[in-house]
């Protein structure tokens, strides 16, 4: 019983740590801020979050909502571009229709890994007030982040 309780507590602590925490720009390492400014020089307003050991910048580029994840030493890891659910590739839409028919698709995005250029698509699925993100490869197979 004690082991089960400790396992549950550990799981809850790890789950809490996985969520992003808003941080002030002054708390973001200068290297990450410099890379952001170099990569997105026209962006004037940015909101930062700490995501594990990394830092995520949320911003609008024109009328497009985006985010970019940087390491503490300023390496760009990935960019995420919001998109209409209807813009998801056909194989992803087919997979969602087949495997998540009881869910409402509330958001969609394209994620590009900076190091490899690999593109995945993210769909936020909702059911009964609970939301979660599901990642897909372009061929509609589920991906891991």
C-alpha positions in Angstrom: 0.0 0.0 0.0 2.8 2.4 0.9 4.6 1.6 -2.4 1.4 2.3 -4.4 1.0 5.6 -2.6 4.6 6.7 -3.2 4.2 5.8 -6.9 1.1 7.9 -7.2 2.8 10.9 -5.5 5.8 10.6 -7.8 3.6 10.4 -10.9 1.6 13.5 -9.8 4.8 15.4 -9.2 6.2 14.4 -12.6 3.0 15.3 -14.3 3.0 18.8 -12.7 6.6 19.3 -13.8 5.7 18.6 -17.4 3.4 21.6 -17.7 4.9 24.9 -18.9 5.3 27.7 -16.4 5.1 31.4 -17.5 8.3 33.3 -16.9 9.2 36.9 -17.3 11.6 37.9 -20.1 14.2 38.7 -17.5 14.2 35.1 -16.4 15.0 33.8 -19.9 18.7 33.2 -20.6 20.2 35.9 -22.8 21.3 33.3 -25.4 17.7 32.1 -25.9 16.4 35.7 -26.2 19.2 36.6 -28.7 18.5 33.6 -30.9 14.8 34.5 -30.8 15.4 38.1 -31.9 17.7 36.9 -34.6 15.3 34.3 -35.9 12.2 36.5 -35.6 13.4 40.1 -35.9 10.0 41.6 -36.7 8.3 40.3 -33.6 7.8 42.9 -30.9 5.6 41.1 -28.3 6.6 37.7 -26.9 5.4 35.7 -24.0 7.9 33.2 -22.5 7.2 29.9 -20.7 9.6 27.5 -19.1 9.1 24.0 -20.5 11.2 21.5 -18.7 14.8 22.7 -19.2 13.8 24.7 -22.3 12.1 28.1 -23.0 9.1 28.5 -25.3 8.4 31.9 -26.9 4.7 32.5 -27.9 4.1 35.2 -30.4 2.2 36.3 -33.5 4.0 36.6 -36.8 1.6 38.7 -38.9 -1.8 37.2 -38.2 -0.3 33.7 -37.5 0.0 32.4 -33.9 3.3 30.7 -33.4 5.7 29.4 -30.8 9.4 28.5 -30.8 11.3 26.4 -28.3 14.9 27.2 -27.4 17.4 25.6 -25.1 19.0 27.7 -22.3 22.1 28.1 -24.5 20.0 29.5 -27.4 19.6 26.6 -29.7 16.3 26.6 -31.6 14.6 23.2 -31.2 11.3 23.6 -32.9 8.7 26.0 -34.2 5.0 25.5 -34.0 2.5 27.2 -36.3 -1.2 27.2 -35.5 -3.5 26.3 -38.4 -7.2 25.6 -39.0 -8.2 22.0 -38.3 -9.4 21.8 -42.0 -5.8 22.5 -43.1 -4.4 19.3 -41.5 -3.1 16.9 -44.2 -5.7 14.5 -45.5 -4.0 11.4 -43.9 -4.1 13.1 -40.5 -7.7 14.0 -40.9 -8.5 10.4 -41.9 -6.7 9.1 -38.8 -8.5 11.6 -36.6 -11.8 10.5 -38.1 -11.0 6.8 -37.6 -9.4 6.9 -34.1 -10.9 10.0 -32.4 -14.5 10.0 -33.7 -15.9 10.5 -30.2 -13.6 13.6 -29.7 -14.0 17.2 -30.9 -10.8 18.5 -32.6 -10.4 22.0 -31.0 -7.0 23.1 -32.4 -4.3 22.1 -34.9 -0.7 23.0 -35.5 2.3 22.2 -37.7 5.5 21.5 -35.7 8.9 21.6 -37.4 12.0 20.3 -35.7 14.8 22.8 -36.3 17.7 20.2 -36.4 16.1 17.8 -38.9 13.3 19.7 -40.6 11.0 16.9 -39.7 7.3 18.0 -39.7 4.6 16.6 -37.4 1.1 17.8 -37.0 -0.6 18.3 -33.6 -4.3 18.1 -33.0 -5.9 19.0 -29.7 -8.7 16.5 -29.0 -11.4 17.1 -26.4 -14.0 14.9 -24.8 -15.9 15.5 -21.6 -14.1 18.7 -20.7 -10.7 17.0 -21.0 -8.1 18.1 -23.6 -5.0 16.4 -24.9 -2.6 16.8 -27.8 -2.0 14.1 -30.3 0.9 14.2 -32.7 0.8 12.8 -36.2 3.4 12.2 -39.0 2.4 13.4 -42.4 1.2 9.9 -43.4 -1.4 9.9 -40.5 0.5 7.6 -38.1 0.7 8.8 -34.5 4.1 10.3 -33.6 5.9 10.8 -30.4 7.3 14.1 -29.3 
